[in-house]
Amino acid sequence: MTGTRAHSDTLPGVLERTAREHPTRPALRGDGVRLTYPELWEAALTAAARLVALGVAPGESVGVWLPNGADWAVAAYGALCAGARIVPLHTGYRPTEAADLLLRSHTRVLVAGGTAPDGAPLAARAAEAAALVADGHAEVTRGPERPAGAGAPTVVTPVELAEGARGDTEVTRRLAALGPDDVSHVQFTSGTTGRPKGALLRHGGLVATTRSWVRVTGLRAGDVYPVVAPFAHLGGHKSGLLASAVAGATVLPVPSPDPAALAAAVAARSATVLHGPPALFRALLAEPAMPRGTVRVAVTGAAVVPRDLVTALRDRLGVRHVLTAYGLTEAGGVCTMTRSDDPPSAAAETSGRPLPGVAVRVDAPDGPGEVLLRGPGVMAGYLDDPEATAAAFTGGWLRTGDVGELDAAGRLRVVDRLADVIVVGGLNVYPAEVEHVLTAVAGAAEAAVVGIPHERLGAVPAAFVVGGGPVDRLVARAAARLAAFQAPRTVWRVAELPRTATGGVDRPALRRAALDRLRDA
């Protein structure tokens, strides 16, 4: 393996060091693929040489449109070794959605392969997206910085990316020039509250916060870690791939969050660490194949993490450390976490204390207010959007758009998204608080609350619930614990809640469903 080239506080530097210190450790396993860390490092250097040959310059964008797997890791690390920035694309995107992001990020090369969740070949969708960029298609949102037909990305497959020349001197030069302050990712937000914005994340910030995440979780060399979150999301490529590289752990790429397949993988591979939304862990509890005593660390997070879920993971699955966390794309991922020595109630009631180097405050004199953040992982700004960048900060603090409060121990309790607060006759109702009552007190397995129009009050809460017995009993139990203006006026039972690509509740979809049901009624 080649000698040291990359700064230790860059993503290539992390991978290179782990390859040197763990020469036989598997970096990724699954689907017949087993790559050790040295093999992943050499494959990344080969990919970097190929990208250089394709004309990718330092600081330019390389799109990665692949499902979870070794190909994603090689393409991403290869782009970074070439001094480029990554534009991760979710496999569920349609060509028009992808074309918009490719156009706005000035993507030079797009690496695509594998299949989308609906079975469509991603290479074909990538070619269509590139054609849309080239043709200036009307459905593609075009910024003033990029004229129609300019610079459509070159689409390559992972096989073509492996055709580089090892030992490329230009790659060596770029690795030596790469620093912690350089942008590593154009990480587009989910777009659930509007047009996706590209957060510019830096090498040093991602590495620093990931090292803190590894220390807090106790992820270590030899751990086997099924990564369920899409690699295109920070939860997949940062808290999954990068965290494992920091620790020397082995990643099991999970192509889709199927609980039965995941339980079987945990049992077959003796997986020791899991990270996912509460709904995934609840589903695993119901899987007969899910082994007891194998998983040592479980990391989850949401505005509401039911206490019975935390207890069940410990008692029924033998998970020793159940940790909850809070973070967002613009802050480079996780910002606060509970600790293994916290009282049991902390994991269910809070998102823990700030990671080292992260500062959190609440913009309110007392009670809930907007959560503000400072720390090494905070974005450099939004791509080509100075107005949105300026609006995202106040006095040097990142505005999260989340409502929360800090307890006496400095633990953060996230109440809700500002955009999700329901104003009932001038009074604020936080959906997460109502959801907590519906699950922890009234007995629903899951609940999601949205606002619906009301002629006199402006809006009132409505709830979608999964499980929990008769609806009238749920309503009565909830009403006994809530103020009249907080209690749901309407409750609908559903088989499951709609989810975003990363496993969270899709609230825009629920709002649309609520309005549809009201119209139908």
Protein Blocks (a to p, Z undefined) as FASTA:
>chain_A
ZZdfbdfkbfklmmmmmmmmmmmbcfbgcehiacdfklmmmmmmmmmmmmmmnopaehia
cdddddedfklmmmmmmmmmnopacddddfkbcfklmmmmmmmnopabdcdedjdfkopa
fklmmmmmmmmmmnopaklccdfklcghiapacdddfklmmmccehiaklmmmmmmpcfk
lcfbdcddehlnoccddddddfklmmmmmmmmmmmnopaehiacddfbdfkbmklmmmmm
mmmmmnopacdddfbacfklmmmmmmmnopabdcddfklmmmmmmpmklcghkambdcdd
dfbdcfklmmmmmmmnopabdcdddddfklopafbdcdfkbcfklmmmmgbjadehiacd
dddfbdcdddddddfklcfbdehilklmmmmpgehiacehiacdddfkopacdfbdfklp
cceehiacdfklmmmmmmmmnopabdcddddddfklopacddddeehijfklmmmmmmmm
pcfklpcfbdcddfbdcddfkopacfklmmmmmmmmmmmZZ
